[in-house]
Amino acid sequence: MSWLSEHGYTGIPVTQLVDVLQNGGQLPPKPVAITFDDGMQDIYTIAFPIMQHYGFSGTLFLIADWINGEGLMNTAEVQEMISNGWEIGSHSMTHFDLTSDYSQLRYQLFDSKHMLEEMFGVPVNTLAYPFGLFNTNVVKKVSAYGYKAAFALGRGYIQSANEIFDLTREEVRESYDMSQFIALLPWQ
């Protein structure tokens, strides 16, 4: 976060990226959308204070049924992050491979979206596919259930409105050193 701040990166929520892709407009210089999947406790205890210190917020893609579980964030912690400029999206109800059983899609996609909206009182407009897996059947349901965009994993940083349900994210692994992290960024 220190490196991003020192090199002029501007944190944006994923919904700002989606809005610009769909409706046009400008993003700030060197935009970066920082996302976290699952809702593990260390996002709140480690990442949140560091990012606050450097003026960044992020997007939490939460597994709805895992909130308040052992080793996971609780509702009060997520609400505090939302109050500090973070946004939430769904990462399904149970981190289920959405391509493996279509009879689960309503529960995994629709029910998780509405559960999170009710729990936190904010709209849930984005989804991160569990394991990054999806296909045309899944995308049809994601759209039908009211999501405005969905994210997969790691094929670069160029985004397009034509792929609004296949937006990409670069995975940053804990084992990466600074040179590996910097190599992921478009403006070095």
C-alpha positions as CSV (number, residue, x, y, z in Angstrom):
1,M,0.0,0.0,0.0
2,S,2.9,2.3,0.7
3,W,4.3,1.7,-2.8
4,L,0.9,2.3,-4.4
5,S,0.5,5.5,-2.5
6,E,4.0,6.8,-3.2
7,H,3.6,6.1,-7.0
8,G,0.3,7.9,-7.4
9,Y,-2.2,5.1,-7.5
10,T,-5.8,6.0,-6.7
11,G,-8.0,3.4,-5.1
12,I,-11.5,3.0,-6.6
13,P,-14.4,0.8,-5.7
14,V,-15.2,-1.8,-8.3
15,T,-18.6,-0.2,-8.8
16,Q,-16.9,2.9,-10.0
17,L,-15.0,0.9,-12.6
18,V,-18.3,-0.8,-13.7
19,D,-20.1,2.6,-13.9
20,V,-17.4,4.0,-16.2
21,L,-17.4,0.9,-18.4
22,Q,-21.2,1.0,-18.8
23,N,-21.8,4.7,-18.9
24,G,-18.6,6.3,-19.9
25,G,-16.7,8.9,-17.9
26,Q,-13.2,9.2,-16.5
27,L,-11.3,7.2,-13.9
28,P,-8.8,8.9,-11.7
29,P,-5.1,8.7,-12.6
30,K,-3.6,5.2,-12.1
31,P,-6.8,3.6,-10.7
32,V,-6.6,0.4,-8.7
33,A,-9.5,-1.6,-7.4
34,I,-8.4,-3.6,-4.4
35,T,-10.6,-6.7,-3.7
36,F,-10.6,-9.4,-1.1
37,D,-12.5,-12.6,-1.3
38,D,-14.1,-14.8,1.3
39,G,-14.2,-12.5,4.4
40,M,-11.3,-14.0,6.4
41,Q,-10.7,-12.3,9.8
42,D,-7.2,-11.0,8.7
43,I,-8.8,-8.7,6.2
44,Y,-10.3,-6.8,9.1
45,T,-7.3,-7.1,11.5
46,I,-4.4,-6.6,9.1
47,A,-5.5,-5.2,5.7
48,F,-8.1,-2.8,6.8
49,P,-5.9,-0.7,9.1
50,I,-3.0,-0.6,6.7
51,M,-5.2,0.5,3.8
52,Q,-6.9,3.1,6.0
53,H,-3.4,4.5,6.9
54,Y,-2.6,4.9,3.2
55,G,-6.0,6.3,2.2
56,F,-7.3,3.2,0.3
57,S,-10.5,1.3,0.6
58,G,-11.5,-1.9,-1.0
59,T,-14.2,-4.3,-2.0
60,L,-15.1,-7.3,0.0
61,F,-16.5,-10.2,-2.0
62,L,-18.2,-12.1,0.9
63,I,-19.4,-15.7,1.1
64,A,-22.7,-14.9,2.7
65,D,-23.1,-18.1,4.8
66,W,-19.6,-17.7,6.2
67,I,-20.1,-14.3,7.9
68,N,-19.7,-14.7,11.7
69,G,-17.9,-18.0,11.3
70,E,-14.7,-19.0,13.1
71,G,-11.7,-17.2,11.7
72,L,-14.0,-15.0,9.6
73,M,-15.3,-11.4,9.9
74,N,-18.4,-10.7,11.8
75,T,-21.3,-8.4,10.8
76,A,-20.0,-5.6,13.0
77,E,-16.6,-5.7,11.4
78,V,-18.0,-5.7,7.9
79,Q,-20.3,-2.8,8.8
80,E,-17.4,-0.8,10.2
81,M,-15.5,-1.3,6.9
82,I,-18.6,-0.3,4.9
83,S,-18.9,2.9,7.1
84,N,-15.3,3.6,6.2
85,G,-15.8,3.6,2.4
86,W,-15.5,-0.1,1.6
87,E,-18.1,-1.9,-0.5
88,I,-19.3,-5.4,-0.6
89,G,-20.1,-7.9,-3.4
90,S,-21.2,-11.5,-3.3
91,H,-18.8,-14.5,-3.6
92,S,-21.8,-16.9,-3.5
93,M,-23.6,-18.4,-0.5
94,T,-21.1,-21.2,0.3
95,H,-18.1,-20.8,-2.2
96,F,-19.7,-23.3,-4.5
97,D,-18.4,-24.2,-8.1
98,L,-21.3,-22.5,-9.9
99,T,-20.6,-24.6,-13.1
100,S,-21.1,-27.9,-11.3
101,D,-24.8,-27.9,-10.5
102,Y,-27.2,-25.4,-12.1
103,S,-30.0,-26.2,-9.6
104,Q,-27.8,-24.4,-7.0
105,L,-27.6,-21.1,-8.9
106,R,-30.6,-19.4,-7.3
107,Y,-29.4,-20.2,-3.8
108,Q,-25.8,-19.4,-4.5
109,L,-26.4,-16.2,-6.5
110,F,-29.8,-14.7,-5.8
111,D,-30.1,-15.7,-2.1
112,S,-26.6,-14.6,-1.3
113,K,-27.1,-11.2,-2.9
114,H,-30.3,-10.6,-1.0
115,M,-28.9,-12.0,2.3
116,L,-26.0,-9.6,2.1
117,E,-28.2,-6.6,1.2
118,E,-30.5,-7.3,4.1
119,M,-27.7,-7.9,6.5
120,F,-25.8,-4.7,5.7
121,G,-28.4,-2.4,4.2
122,V,-26.4,-1.7,1.1
123,P,-26.8,-2.7,-2.6
124,V,-24.8,-5.7,-3.7
125,N,-24.3,-5.2,-7.5
126,T,-21.1,-7.3,-8.1
127,L,-20.1,-10.9,-7.9
128,A,-16.7,-12.6,-7.8
129,Y,-17.1,-16.1,-9.2
130,P,-15.9,-18.8,-6.7
131,F,-12.6,-20.3,-8.0
132,G,-13.0,-17.9,-11.0
133,L,-15.2,-20.4,-12.7
134,F,-18.2,-19.5,-14.8
135,N,-19.9,-20.3,-18.2
136,T,-22.7,-18.9,-20.3
137,N,-25.4,-20.5,-18.1
138,V,-24.0,-19.0,-15.0
139,V,-23.6,-15.6,-16.7
140,K,-27.3,-15.6,-17.7
141,K,-28.4,-16.2,-14.1
142,V,-25.9,-13.6,-12.7
143,S,-27.5,-11.0,-15.0
144,A,-31.1,-12.2,-14.4
145,Y,-30.6,-12.0,-10.6
146,G,-29.7,-8.3,-10.8
147,Y,-25.9,-8.2,-10.7
148,K,-24.4,-5.4,-12.8
149,A,-21.0,-7.1,-13.2
150,A,-19.0,-10.1,-12.2
151,F,-15.3,-10.8,-11.8
152,A,-13.1,-13.7,-12.7
153,L,-9.3,-14.1,-12.1
154,G,-6.0,-13.1,-13.7
155,R,-5.9,-12.4,-17.3
156,G,-4.7,-8.8,-17.2
157,Y,-6.0,-5.4,-16.3
158,I,-7.7,-4.3,-19.6
159,Q,-11.4,-4.2,-18.9
160,S,-14.3,-3.9,-21.4
161,A,-18.0,-3.2,-21.2
162,N,-18.4,-6.1,-23.6
163,E,-17.2,-8.4,-20.9
164,I,-19.0,-6.9,-17.9
165,F,-19.7,-10.4,-16.5
166,D,-16.1,-11.5,-17.1
167,L,-14.1,-8.6,-15.7
168,T,-10.6,-9.7,-14.7
169,R,-8.6,-9.4,-11.5
170,E,-4.9,-10.2,-10.9
171,E,-4.4,-12.4,-7.9
172,V,-1.7,-11.1,-5.5
173,R,-0.4,-14.0,-3.5
174,E,1.0,-13.7,0.0
175,S,4.3,-15.2,-1.3
176,Y,4.9,-12.4,-3.8
177,D,7.8,-10.1,-3.2
178,M,7.7,-6.4,-4.2
179,S,9.1,-7.0,-7.7
180,Q,6.4,-9.6,-8.4
181,F,3.8,-7.3,-7.1
182,I,5.0,-4.3,-9.2
183,A,5.1,-6.5,-12.3
184,L,1.4,-6.9,-12.1
185,L,0.7,-3.2,-12.3
186,P,0.1,-1.3,-15.5
187,W,1.9,1.9,-14.5
188,Q,5.2,1.1,-13.0
